[in-house]
Amino acid sequence: MRRSTVAGLVLSGVLPVLQVAVAAGPDGALPLTVDERNAACSQAEDADPERAIALAQSVLDEGAVLGAMQRADALGCRGWAQAWLARKDEARRDAYALRELVQGLERGAERVRLTRRAGGILHRSGDRVGALDLYARAVGDAEAQGLESERIPLLANLGVLHSEFEEHARAQVNYEQALALMERLGDFRYEAPVRYNLGLNLTGQDRDADAVPHLRRALELIRDTGMGGPMQELGASIALAGALQQTGQTVEAQALLERARAIDMPAPDPSMELQLRLIEAGQRADAGDVAGALALIDAVEPGPLTEIQQWDWLKRRADLLERLGRHADANRVLHAINTLRETYLRHQNHERLAALDAHMRDREQRLEVERLQAAADTQARRLEVRDRLQGATAVVAGLLLLFGGAVLLWQRRMNRRLFLASHTDALTGLSNRRAMTQRLRALALQPQGDTALLLIDLDLFKRINDEYGHDVGDQVLVACARRLQGDAGADAIVSRWGGEEFIVLLPHCDAQRARAAADRLRTVLAQPVPTDKGPVQTGASLGYANLPLPGPCHPDAWHASLQLADSALYLAKRAGRDAWAGYWIEHAIADWPAERLGREAHLARSLRVIEPQSSRPLREAVTLVAPHGAPSPG
């Protein structure tokens, strides 16, 4: 039986803080300064939201003497505490007031943080369209200021939105990108909420065993730091208990539930009470007491629940009614679910989310190109210095002709080796990303657009590394590289683009040949790979597009083709992996230049501007299934 997950954690824009006693004045009076009261409010907003509201109000009552940042912090704290207490209207008013105030601030990290905070308040209050708009503003500000660390919580918030729409594969990519960015920047402030939401996302896919280590780590961090207060500890405990229950670890799950029931909450939370009821009902039903389980579910008051929580409640009721043979009652509940779903979906902005997500991925690609360009510039300077040394050597060679000739010969050989080393992937022997980027820039200047760009990603490669070790993973990469070289064709250009991704360029190609090549390479890569630890089953998903797309030719036109191929690859992954999908754009499309097609491929597809070809039926971008593991809007 599928069961509900606990509400996800929306990052509000305030760094996780350790819950400590409020620094109060004599006789328990409020802190003497505005800044002290704002600091106390941020510490209390999750653990004691009523106290946080009182502290924020005492700051706002200061009126005209407040600075803009002081007023913004107080509004954000009060709005977030109101959202925790399910006072949606009050929370939204504070969020909109904060949004207007932030527009007048200078651009910088604080403006990004406060914009995201306002978006988090709207998100938790159920206004996902307004939240998306503010997240998009925060993304733009963060990029303009080069604030890489601010992308971590933004990626997590996008993951929560994808989870709400049951786009679990896309959400998992967001969370894994956030974890990778933490590692690269050495910034682990948001590890607890990212791992918590990733764990919920995995349970939403019935991958409870994979979710347990992430949820266990999140609960450990929450308890150590006090982040989110007792409410977040309760949520993480229930989520971990549910995952443990599904994996057969019932003793530990029961102990966690008993500890969760003993947590002293600052205010009643219908969401947490619902999750406890659902888990207990599942235990009773599994033990054979289906009628008792239904009685527990029927005792829940649905009024305070959000749409997503009502889905979970109604789905469990329908399942239990079906098991009791009350089919007519079960059908009425299912009809109520469909009505609720239609109302919910009419108010969601899926395409805006897809466009913002594509923008974030495009930003990552641009950053990678900039890093490669910087590396190329460094290499050029080194070669320039080396050329100068060669000139000096030539002067010496004039005096010592034979010795100088030998030095010159050695220098040429070293240059050749350096060139090959800088353009070749050390593991597979294929062209590396730098060399492939040069090829792409050259082909982008050819106006006929008869080159096929195939982007290939090995399916579940992380699982191979985890199960067999990185040595076996390297053997699989080398074997796949050789297969691509051997089967792509004599005129094909094959490159390792990075990690488990490869690019194959097929010159003088058309749509039919591109489809045939994609299917042939998919079949070849699906064959088991012999390794030191025996045969390893692998597979690949492929996306393709023509290069360049119709339109003006310039050296950077390859970005649009790569983005379109990446969008097709994402469709192939959604179709179940071990598949291919692609676009072949024959003519320019009015109002959709190549750059826009690449940047907004998901939107173009949903509007039927372009139609993909694929090896198997594609899933719709917006699935009409109740979101799983979504956050409580309030």
JOPE-V996208 format. One record per residue. N is the residue number from 0. RES is the residue in one letter. PHI is phi in degrees with one decimal (none if undefined). OMEGA is omega in whole degrees, 0 to 359 (* if undefined). Layout:
# JOPE-V996208
N/RES/PHI/OMEGA, N/RES/PHI/OMEGA
This chain:
# JOPE-V996208
0/M/none/174, 1/R/-72.2/181, 2/R/-131.0/184, 3/S/-74.7/172, 4/T/-106.1/181, 5/V/-75.9/181, 6/A/-58.8/179, 7/G/-73.0/182, 8/L/-99.2/175, 9/V/-81.4/179, 10/L/-76.8/191, 11/S/-85.7/184, 12/G/107.0/175, 13/V/-107.3/180, 14/L/-63.5/175, 15/P/-57.4/181, 16/V/-127.7/176, 17/L/-76.7/180, 18/Q/-73.6/179, 19/V/-128.8/178, 20/A/-64.6/180, 21/V/-66.8/178, 22/A/-72.8/186, 23/A/-104.8/177, 24/G/-82.5/181, 25/P/-58.9/177, 26/D/59.8/177, 27/G/74.7/180, 28/A/-68.2/178, 29/L/-62.5/175, 30/P/-52.8/190, 31/L/-73.2/185, 32/T/-110.0/178, 33/V/-61.6/182, 34/D/-63.8/178, 35/E/-65.3/179, 36/R/-68.3/176, 37/N/-64.2/178, 38/A/-63.7/178, 39/A/-64.4/179, 40/C/-63.7/180, 41/S/-64.4/178, 42/Q/-75.2/186, 43/A/-98.2/192, 44/E/-64.0/178, 45/D/-96.5/184, 46/A/-75.7/183, 47/D/-144.9/186, 48/P/-61.0/179, 49/E/-63.6/178, 50/R/-65.3/179, 51/A/-60.7/180, 52/I/-63.2/180, 53/A/-64.4/179, 54/L/-64.3/181, 55/A/-63.3/180, 56/Q/-64.5/179, 57/S/-64.3/176, 58/V/-72.1/183, 59/L/-64.6/178, 60/D/-68.6/178, 61/E/-66.9/174, 62/G/71.5/191, 63/A/-68.2/182, 64/V/-75.1/183, 65/L/-75.4/169, 66/G/-80.5/183, 67/A/-61.4/181, 68/M/-66.9/179, 69/Q/-64.2/178, 70/R/-64.3/181, 71/A/-63.9/179, 72/D/-62.7/180, 73/A/-67.2/178, 74/L/-61.9/180, 75/G/-63.2/181, 76/C/-66.2/181, 77/R/-65.4/180, 78/G/-62.6/181, 79/W/-66.5/178, 80/A/-63.8/177, 81/Q/-61.2/179, 82/A/-64.1/177, 83/W/-57.6/183, 84/L/-88.3/177, 85/A/65.3/175, 86/R/-91.5/192, 87/K/-64.0/183, 88/D/-62.3/180, 89/E/-64.3/180, 90/A/-63.2/181, 91/R/-66.2/178, 92/R/-60.6/178, 93/D/-65.6/180, 94/A/-64.5/180, 95/Y/-68.5/176, 96/A/-63.9/178, 97/L/-64.5/179, 98/R/-60.0/180, 99/E/-65.1/181, 100/L/-67.2/183, 101/V/-65.4/182, 102/Q/-59.5/181, 103/G/-89.1/181, 104/L/-83.0/175, 105/E/-69.0/181, 106/R/-69.1/180, 107/G/169.6/184, 108/A/-61.2/181, 109/E/-66.1/179, 110/R/-66.5/177, 111/V/-62.6/182, 112/R/-60.5/183, 113/L/-71.2/176, 114/T/-63.5/178, 115/R/-66.9/177, 116/R/-63.9/177, 117/A/-61.8/177, 118/G/-63.2/178, 119/G/-63.5/178, 120/I/-64.9/178, 121/L/-62.8/180, 122/H/-59.3/181, 123/R/-69.2/180, 124/S/-91.4/175, 125/G/96.7/180, 126/D/-92.4/185, 127/R/-72.5/178, 128/V/-64.4/177, 129/G/-62.7/178, 130/A/-63.0/179, 131/L/-60.0/180, 132/D/-61.6/181, 133/L/-72.4/175, 134/Y/-60.4/179, 135/A/-63.1/177, 136/R/-62.8/180, 137/A/-63.2/178, 138/V/-60.5/180, 139/G/-61.4/179, 140/D/-65.0/181, 141/A/-62.0/180, 142/E/-67.4/182, 143/A/-63.0/182, 144/Q/-96.2/182, 145/G/67.6/183, 146/L/-91.2/185, 147/E/-62.8/184, 148/S/-64.5/180, 149/E/-71.0/179, 150/R/-73.4/182, 151/I/-63.1/179, 152/P/-66.7/178, 153/L/-65.5/176, 154/L/-61.8/178, 155/A/-63.8/179, 156/N/-64.4/176, 157/L/-63.5/178, 158/G/-61.2/178, 159/V/-62.4/179, 160/L/-62.7/177, 161/H/-61.2/179, 162/S/-62.5/179, 163/E/-60.8/180, 164/F/-93.9/182, 165/E/58.9/172, 166/E/-90.8/191, 167/H/-67.1/181, 168/A/-63.9/179, 169/R/-67.4/178, 170/A/-62.2/180, 171/Q/-62.5/177, 172/V/-61.5/179, 173/N/-58.7/182, 174/Y/-66.2/181, 175/E/-67.3/175, 176/Q/-63.5/179, 177/A/-63.3/179, 178/L/-65.0/179, 179/A/-65.3/179, 180/L/-66.5/175, 181/M/-58.3/181, 182/E/-62.4/184, 183/R/-67.6/183, 184/L/-91.4/184, 185/G/66.7/184, 186/D/-116.2/186, 187/F/-111.1/182, 188/R/-63.3/186, 189/Y/-107.2/184, 190/E/-62.8/183, 191/A/-60.0/181, 192/P/-65.3/180, 193/V/-67.1/180, 194/R/-68.0/178, 195/Y/-60.7/181, 196/N/-68.2/176, 197/L/-63.5/177, 198/G/-62.2/177, 199/L/-61.8/180, 200/N/-63.7/179, 201/L/-68.7/177, 202/T/-65.2/176, 203/G/-64.5/176, 204/Q/-100.8/184, 205/D/60.1/177, 206/R/-106.4/187, 207/D/-64.9/181, 208/A/-62.0/177, 209/D/-70.8/183, 210/A/-75.9/188, 211/V/-55.2/182, 212/P/-62.7/179, 213/H/-68.4/180, 214/L/-67.8/179, 215/R/-65.0/179, 216/R/-65.5/180, 217/A/-62.0/180, 218/L/-63.3/178, 219/E/-60.7/180, 220/L/-67.2/181, 221/I/-63.5/179, 222/R/-68.3/182, 223/D/-68.4/187, 224/T/-101.0/185, 225/G/74.1/182, 226/M/-61.5/178, 227/G/82.7/177, 228/G/69.6/183, 229/P/-62.6/181, 230/M/-64.9/181, 231/Q/-74.0/175, 232/E/-62.9/178, 233/L/-62.5/180, 234/G/-61.4/180, 235/A/-65.8/179, 236/S/-64.4/180, 237/I/-65.6/180, 238/A/-61.9/180, 239/L/-65.8/179, 240/A/-61.8/179, 241/G/-62.8/180, 242/A/-66.5/178, 243/L/-64.2/179, 244/Q/-60.3/181, 245/Q/-71.0/180, 246/T/-95.7/175, 247/G/86.4/180, 248/Q/-91.8/191, 249/T/-71.0/182, 250/V/-64.6/179, 251/E/-64.8/179, 252/A/-62.8/181, 253/Q/-65.3/179, 254/A/-63.5/178, 255/L/-63.6/180, 256/L/-64.2/178, 257/E/-63.9/178, 258/R/-66.4/180, 259/A/-64.2/180, 260/R/-65.6/181, 261/A/-85.7/181, 262/I/-70.6/181, 263/D/-84.3/183, 264/M/-89.6/179, 265/P/-68.4/180, 266/A/-158.0/178, 267/P/-59.6/179, 268/D/-127.4/182, 269/P/-58.5/181, 270/S/-62.8/181, 271/M/-65.5/178, 272/E/-61.6/178, 273/L/-62.3/182, 274/Q/-63.3/177, 275/L/-62.1/179, 276/R/-63.7/182, 277/L/-65.0/180, 278/I/-65.3/180, 279/E/-64.2/178, 280/A/-64.5/177, 281/G/-62.1/178, 282/Q/-64.0/180, 283/R/-64.7/181, 284/A/-64.3/179, 285/D/-64.9/179, 286/A/-83.5/178, 287/G/102.1/181, 288/D/-93.9/183, 289/V/-68.4/180, 290/A/-63.7/177, 291/G/-64.6/178, 292/A/-63.0/179, 293/L/-65.0/178, 294/A/-62.3/177, 295/L/-62.2/182, 296/I/-67.3/182, 297/D/-66.6/180, 298/A/-77.6/180, 299/V/-76.4/176, 300/E/-87.7/186, 301/P/-76.0/186, 302/G/-53.7/183, 303/P/-75.8/185, 304/L/-79.7/173, 305/T/-78.5/180, 306/E/-57.8/184, 307/I/-66.7/178, 308/Q/-65.8/177, 309/Q/-64.5/175, 310/W/-59.6/181, 311/D/-58.3/180, 312/W/-63.9/181, 313/L/-67.1/179, 314/K/-62.8/178, 315/R/-65.8/177, 316/R/-60.8/181, 317/A/-61.9/181, 318/D/-63.7/182, 319/L/-67.6/177, 320/L/-61.2/179, 321/E/-63.7/181, 322/R/-69.7/176, 323/L/-86.7/180, 324/G/81.5/180, 325/R/-91.6/189, 326/H/-67.2/180, 327/A/-64.2/178, 328/D/-64.2/179, 329/A/-62.1/180, 330/N/-64.7/178, 331/R/-64.6/178, 332/V/-65.4/179, 333/L/-62.6/177, 334/H/-63.5/177, 335/A/-62.8/178, 336/I/-61.5/182, 337/N/-63.6/178, 338/T/-62.7/179, 339/L/-63.6/180, 340/R/-64.1/180, 341/E/-61.5/178, 342/T/-62.4/181, 343/Y/-62.9/186, 344/L/-67.1/179, 345/R/-65.5/183, 346/H/-102.9/181, 347/Q/-103.4/185, 348/N/-118.9/185, 349/H/-64.0/185, 350/E/-66.7/177, 351/R/-63.7/177, 352/L/-64.1/180, 353/A/-62.4/180, 354/A/-66.0/180, 355/L/-65.6/179, 356/D/-64.5/178, 357/A/-63.7/178, 358/H/-62.9/179, 359/M/-64.3/179, 360/R/-67.2/178, 361/D/-64.5/178, 362/R/-61.3/180, 363/E/-63.1/178, 364/Q/-65.5/180, 365/R/-64.4/178, 366/L/-62.6/179, 367/E/-65.2/178, 368/V/-63.2/179, 369/E/-63.5/178, 370/R/-64.6/178, 371/L/-64.7/180, 372/Q/-64.5/178, 373/A/-62.5/178, 374/A/-64.4/179, 375/A/-65.3/178, 376/D/-62.9/178, 377/T/-62.4/179, 378/Q/-63.4/180, 379/A/-64.8/178, 380/R/-63.8/178, 381/R/-64.2/179, 382/L/-66.1/178, 383/E/-63.9/176, 384/V/-62.6/180, 385/R/-65.3/178, 386/D/-62.9/178, 387/R/-64.3/177, 388/L/-63.6/177, 389/Q/-63.5/178, 390/G/-62.0/178, 391/A/-63.7/179, 392/T/-64.6/180, 393/A/-65.5/177, 394/V/-63.3/178, 395/V/-63.9/181, 396/A/-64.7/176, 397/G/-62.2/178, 398/L/-83.7/181, 399/L/-122.2/190, 400/L/-58.1/184, 401/L/-67.3/180, 402/F/-64.6/179, 403/G/-64.0/178, 404/G/-63.1/179, 405/A/-65.4/179, 406/V/-62.8/180, 407/L/-63.7/178, 408/L/-62.2/178, 409/W/-62.1/181, 410/Q/-63.5/180, 411/R/-64.5/179, 412/R/-63.8/179, 413/M/-64.6/178, 414/N/-61.9/179, 415/R/-63.1/179, 416/R/-63.8/179, 417/L/-63.3/179, 418/F/-62.8/180, 419/L/-63.4/181, 420/A/-64.9/182, 421/S/-81.3/181, 422/H/-119.1/184, 423/T/-128.2/175, 424/D/-74.9/188, 425/A/-64.9/184, 426/L/-79.5/189, 427/T/-97.0/184, 428/G/79.6/178, 429/L/-78.4/170, 430/S/-60.3/179, 431/N/-92.4/184, 432/R/-63.2/181, 433/R/-62.8/181, 434/A/-64.7/180, 435/M/-66.4/178, 436/T/-60.3/177, 437/Q/-63.5/178, 438/R/-62.9/181, 439/L/-62.1/179, 440/R/-62.9/180, 441/A/-67.6/182, 442/L/-69.1/179, 443/A/-65.8/180, 444/L/-87.0/180, 445/Q/-90.7/190, 446/P/-71.3/186, 447/Q/-71.2/176, 448/G/62.3/183, 449/D/-106.9/175, 450/T/-105.6/175, 451/A/-95.6/176, 452/L/-106.3/180, 453/L/-106.5/177, 454/L/-102.9/188, 455/I/-121.1/179, 456/D/-130.0/179, 457/L/-68.7/183, 458/D/-74.6/172, 459/L/51.4/183, 460/F/-67.1/178, 461/K/-59.7/179, 462/R/-64.8/177, 463/I/-63.5/178, 464/N/-60.2/183, 465/D/-67.9/186, 466/E/-84.9/186, 467/Y/-110.9/183, 468/G/102.9/185, 469/H/-71.1/177, 470/D/-62.6/177, 471/V/-66.4/177, 472/G/-58.6/177, 473/D/-64.0/178, 474/Q/-62.7/178, 475/V/-65.5/179, 476/L/-61.3/180, 477/V/-64.0/180, 478/A/-63.4/180, 479/C/-65.1/178, 480/A/-61.0/179, 481/R/-64.4/178, 482/R/-63.7/179, 483/L/-63.3/178, 484/Q/-62.7/184, 485/G/-77.2/188, 486/D/-112.0/182, 487/A/-73.8/181, 488/G/120.8/186, 489/A/-65.7/183, 490/D/-94.1/182, 491/A/-76.9/175, 492/I/-115.1/186, 493/V/-115.0/182, 494/S/-142.6/168, 495/R/-89.5/186, 496/W/-80.4/179, 497/G/154.0/179, 498/G/58.9/178, 499/E/-101.4/180, 500/E/-104.1/177, 501/F/-127.8/173, 502/I/-122.9/175, 503/V/-121.9/176, 504/L/-106.4/179, 505/L/-117.6/179, 506/P/-66.9/176, 507/H/53.1/187, 508/C/-120.7/173, 509/D/-127.8/186, 510/A/-63.4/182, 511/Q/-65.2/179, 512/R/-67.3/178, 513/A/-62.4/178, 514/R/-63.4/180, 515/A/-62.5/180, 516/A/-64.8/180, 517/A/-61.2/181, 518/D/-68.1/180, 519/R/-64.9/181, 520/L/-68.9/176, 521/R/-60.3/180, 522/T/-65.0/181, 523/V/-63.6/183, 524/L/-74.1/180, 525/A/-80.7/181, 526/Q/-74.4/179, 527/P/-57.9/180, 528/V/-104.5/176, 529/P/-69.8/180, 530/T/-135.2/178, 531/D/-62.7/180, 532/K/-106.0/179, 533/G/95.0/181, 534/P/-63.1/178, 535/V/-119.0/179, 536/Q/-80.0/177, 537/T/-132.0/180, 538/G/-179.8/183, 539/A/-150.0/170, 540/S/-112.3/186, 541/L/-128.9/171, 542/G/-131.1/181, 543/Y/-136.6/175, 544/A/-159.4/178, 545/N/-83.9/184, 546/L/-131.9/349, 547/P/-80.5/173, 548/L/-74.5/179, 549/P/-57.5/181, 550/G/142.2/180, 551/P/-59.9/180, 552/C/-96.3/174, 553/H/-151.9/188, 554/P/-60.2/182, 555/D/-96.0/181, 556/A/-66.6/180, 557/W/-67.8/180, 558/H/-58.4/183, 559/A/-63.3/178, 560/S/-62.8/180, 561/L/-64.6/179, 562/Q/-65.1/179, 563/L/-67.1/176, 564/A/-63.7/178, 565/D/-65.0/176, 566/S/-62.9/177, 567/A/-64.4/177, 568/L/-59.7/179, 569/Y/-62.3/177, 570/L/-64.0/178, 571/A/-63.0/177, 572/K/-63.1/180, 573/R/-63.0/180, 574/A/-74.8/177, 575/G/120.3/182, 576/R/67.2/185, 577/D/48.2/184, 578/A/-150.0/175, 579/W/-134.0/175, 580/A/-150.2/182, 581/G/-166.5/177, 582/Y/-123.8/173, 583/W/-131.4/186, 584/I/-94.5/185, 585/E/-80.7/187, 586/H/-132.9/176, 587/A/-63.9/183, 588/I/-112.3/182, 589/A/-59.0/179, 590/D/68.4/180, 591/W/-130.5/175, 592/P/-61.7/185, 593/A/-56.3/183, 594/E/-61.5/181, 595/R/-73.0/177, 596/L/-57.9/180, 597/G/-66.1/185, 598/R/-73.7/186, 599/E/-122.7/183, 600/A/-62.1/180, 601/H/-61.1/180, 602/L/-66.9/179, 603/A/-60.2/179, 604/R/-68.0/182, 605/S/-65.0/178, 606/L/-87.1/180, 607/R/63.6/174, 608/V/-69.6/176, 609/I/-130.3/180, 610/E/-125.3/180, 611/P/-82.6/167, 612/Q/-99.3/182, 613/S/-153.6/181, 614/S/-85.3/178, 615/R/-151.3/182, 616/P/-58.2/181, 617/L/-91.3/174, 618/R/-76.9/177, 619/E/-67.3/179, 620/A/-64.9/179, 621/V/-117.1/182, 622/T/-88.7/181, 623/L/-91.6/176, 624/V/-123.6/184, 625/A/-57.8/178, 626/P/-56.6/185, 627/H/-122.3/179, 628/G/76.0/184, 629/A/-81.8/180, 630/P/-76.6/176, 631/S/-74.5/179, 632/P/-67.7/181, 633/G/167.2/*
